[in-house]
């Protein structure tokens, strides 16, 4: 999107300011922000197989903190036994 809406110099390269931020012409900034907001607000569905908890716990280099396990919980299949 920056390529599409960003200001370009005479060589077709994107223009950046002294803080390394891309520059936009005022007429392009509104369109960029609208398209960016649409992208940020879009939902993405990921179809992935869950890992069994045994696979994780038996892995040689499994070194997960409790907070790691909480973050990974949606991707882990726990035993219901």
N, C-alpha and C positions, 0 to 999 in steps of 0.2 A: 504494500500500500504506500509505503514511503516512496518507492520507485515511481508509482503512479501519480502521486500528488505532490511530492517534494519538489522544491525549486532546484533547477539544474543550471549549471554554468554553460558557457559556449561550447564546451567539449562534451556536453551531455552527462556530466558527473553531478551527483547530488551535492548541494551546497550545505556546509555546516558552519555554525558560528564558533566563537572562541571557546565555548564550553562543550564543543563537539555535538551539539544538538542540530538535528536537521532543520532546515529553514523551509517555510511554506509561504507561497504567495497568499494574500488574504482570501482571494476567491477560491483557492484550493483547500484552505485549512478547514472550512466548514464541511466540505465534502469528505475530507479525511476523517474528521472527528465523527461524523455520522456513520461512515463505514466501519471505523474502528469500534464504536459503541455497539453496532450490530454484531460484530464479531465477538466481542467480549460477552455479550448477553446470550449468545447462541449456546445451545446445549449439545453435548457430544456424548454419544453412547458408545461405550467400549465393550466389545464382546471378547471376554478372555476367560479361559478356564481357571478355576480357583486351584491353588496349591493345597494339598492336604497338609495338615499341621505336622504329621509325621515326617513328611519330606523336608520340611524346614528344620525341624529339631534334629534330624539325623544327618543333615548336611555337615560336612567337615568344618567349614568355615562359618557356621552359623553363630553370629555374635550380635544378637539383637537385644536392645534395651526394651524394657516394658513399654516405653513410649513408641518405639519402632513397631512393636507388635500391635499396639492400638491403631497406629496409622495404617498398618497393613491388613488389619482385620477384614475389610471388605473383600480382600483377595485371598483369604485363607478359609478353607473348609475345615471346620472343627468337627471332631467326633461327637456324635449325639449319644454315645453309649452311656 
